[in-house]
């Protein structure tokens, strides 16, 4: 009788070991299925089938956006605005082109060279004393007329990007005017006093 009890306990012990081995084996396979190979794309195992997803930031079809704010503004802009921003950057930083006259003459030349001499429309217009354009009236590539609070005069420039949206501090490309022997320059202005906004439209000429 004692021997029979010992045999029964031994048999139960063997069954317990076998069950533990099966559970351990399944857990190991599950971990392998969910662990992506080093350097490969992220994957998700679904019902034993591993699905790979592309690394969008590293894929040629989905290149990462530039970190330079001037280039990023061009990246985010529509076709017409991108042409204006690109041409302006080329004139100011690469060619160092000098267009003597007023700030109006310089910006008009940027629009002309970009192919938008006539393809432009006024999307906001007021008086120098206001009411003024809001944040949502202004987009990259727009030709702005605004109060220059630093000098108590008016100025115009091409809007590029916001430095501080809440305070409406933005970077523009403009020319100093007064027939200066100097190229255009990128400067930061308080743009709470924008009273006219001209925007390039359509395709270039």
C-alpha positions in Angstrom: 0.0 0.0 0.0 2.8 2.3 0.9 4.6 1.5 -2.3 1.4 2.3 -4.3 1.1 5.7 -2.6 4.7 6.6 -3.4 4.2 5.6 -7.1 1.1 7.8 -7.3 3.0 10.8 -5.8 5.9 10.2 -8.2 3.5 10.1 -11.2 1.9 13.4 -10.0 5.3 15.0 -9.7 6.2 14.0 -13.2 2.9 15.5 -14.5 3.7 18.7 -12.7 7.2 19.0 -14.2 5.8 18.3 -17.7 3.2 21.1 -17.3 5.8 23.6 -16.1 8.0 22.8 -19.1 5.2 23.4 -21.5 4.3 26.8 -19.9 7.9 27.9 -19.9 8.3 26.9 -23.6 5.2 28.9 -24.6 6.4 32.0 -22.6 9.8 31.8 -24.3 8.2 31.7 -27.8 6.0 34.7 -27.0 8.9 36.8 -25.9 10.8 36.0 -29.1 7.8 36.9 -31.2 7.5 40.4 -29.5 11.1 41.2 -29.5 12.2 43.1 -32.6 15.6 42.4 -34.1 18.2 45.1 -33.3 18.3 47.7 -35.9 15.1 46.6 -37.6 11.8 48.5 -37.9 9.3 48.3 -35.0 7.1 45.3 -35.2 3.9 43.9 -33.6 3.2 40.1 -33.4 -0.4 39.3 -34.3 -1.5 35.7 -34.0 2.0 34.5 -34.5 2.6 36.8 -37.6 5.1 39.6 -37.2 4.1 42.8 -38.9 6.9 45.3 -39.6 6.3 49.1 -39.8 8.7 51.5 -41.6 10.8 53.9 -39.8 9.2 57.0 -41.3 11.9 59.5 -40.1 14.6 57.5 -41.8 12.7 56.4 -44.9 13.5 58.2 -48.2 9.7 58.6 -48.8 9.4 60.3 -45.4 12.5 62.4 -44.9 12.9 64.2 -41.5 12.0 68.0 -41.6 15.0 70.4 -41.5 16.0 71.8 -38.1 17.1 75.2 -39.5 14.1 77.5 -39.0 14.4 79.2 -42.4 14.5 75.9 -44.2 11.7 74.5 -41.9 9.5 77.5 -42.9 10.0 76.6 -46.6 9.3 72.9 -45.8 6.0 73.7 -44.2 4.8 76.4 -46.7 2.6 75.8 -49.7 4.0 76.0 -53.3 3.6 79.8 -53.8 4.9 80.7 -50.3 7.8 78.3 -50.7 8.9 80.0 -53.9 8.9 83.4 -52.2 10.8 82.2 -49.1 13.3 80.2 -51.2 14.0 83.1 -53.6 14.3 85.6 -50.7 16.8 83.4 -48.9 18.8 83.0 -52.0 18.9 86.7 -52.6 19.8 87.6 -49.0 22.2 84.8 -48.0 23.6 83.3 -51.1 23.8 86.0 -53.7 23.9 88.9 -51.2 22.0 90.8 -53.8 21.6 94.6 -53.3 18.4 96.2 -54.5 18.7 99.9 -53.8 15.6 101.8 -53.0 13.0 101.3 -50.4 11.9 98.2 -48.5 9.0 98.0 -51.0 11.5 97.8 -53.9 13.3 94.9 -52.4 10.3 92.8 -51.6 8.8 93.5 -55.0 12.0 92.2 -56.5 11.7 89.0 -54.5 8.2 88.5 -55.7 9.2 89.3 -59.3 12.1 86.9 -59.3 10.0 84.1 -57.7 7.5 84.5 -60.6 4.8 86.3 -58.6 5.0 89.8 -60.0 1.3 89.9 -60.7 0.1 86.7 -58.9 -0.6 88.2 -55.5 -3.7 89.3 -53.6 -4.4 91.5 -50.6 -5.9 89.3 -47.9 -6.0 92.0 -45.2 -6.0 95.8 -45.4 -6.6 98.4 -42.7 -5.0 101.7 -41.7 -1.7 102.4 -40.0 -3.6 103.0 -36.8 -5.5 99.7 -37.0 -7.4 97.6 -36.6 -4.6 95.2 -37.0 -4.2 91.6 -38.4 -4.4 88.7 -36.1 -2.1 85.7 -35.8 -4.4 83.8 -38.1 -4.3 86.4 -40.9 -0.6 85.9 -41.4 1.2 83.0 -43.1 4.8 82.3 -44.2 5.6 84.1 -47.5 3.2 86.9 -46.9 4.3 90.5 -47.6 3.5 92.5 -44.5 3.1 96.2 -43.9 3.5 96.8 -40.2 4.3 99.4 -37.5 7.9 99.4 -36.6 7.6 99.9 -32.8 11.4 100.2 -32.4 11.5 103.4 -34.5 8.0 104.7 -34.4 7.7 104.3 -38.2 6.2 101.8 -40.6 8.0 99.0 -42.4 7.4 96.1 -44.7 8.9 92.6 -44.9 8.2 89.0 -45.9 7.0 87.0 -43.0 9.0 83.8 -42.4 8.1 82.2 -39.0 6.9 83.0 -35.5 9.4 83.3 -32.7 6.7 83.7 -30.1 3.1 83.3 -31.3 1.5 84.4 -28.1 3.3 87.8 -28.2 3.2 87.9 -32.1 7.0 88.2 -32.3 8.0 87.0 -35.8 11.0 86.8 -38.1 10.8 88.6 -41.4 13.0 89.2 -44.4 13.3 92.8 -45.3 15.6 95.6 -46.5 16.6 98.6 -44.5 15.5 101.0 -47.2 17.0 104.5 -47.7 19.0 103.3 -50.7 21.4 101.4 -48.5 24.2 99.5 -50.1 23.2 96.3 -48.3 21.4 93.1 -49.0 18.2 92.0 -47.3 18.3 90.7 -43.7 16.4 88.5 -41.4 15.2 90.3 -38.2 12.7 89.8 -35.5 9.8 92.3 -35.1 6.8 92.9 -33.0 4.0 92.1 -35.5 1.0 93.2 -33.5 0.7 96.2 -35.8 0.3 94.5 -39.2 -2.1 96.6 -41.2 -1.8 95.0 -44.7 -1.1 91.5 -45.8 -0.3 90.6 -49.4 -0.1 86.9 -50.4 1.3 85.1 -53.4 -1.3 83.0 -55.2 -1.5 80.3 -57.9 1.5 79.0 -59.8 4.6 81.1 -60.7 4.8 82.8 -64.0 
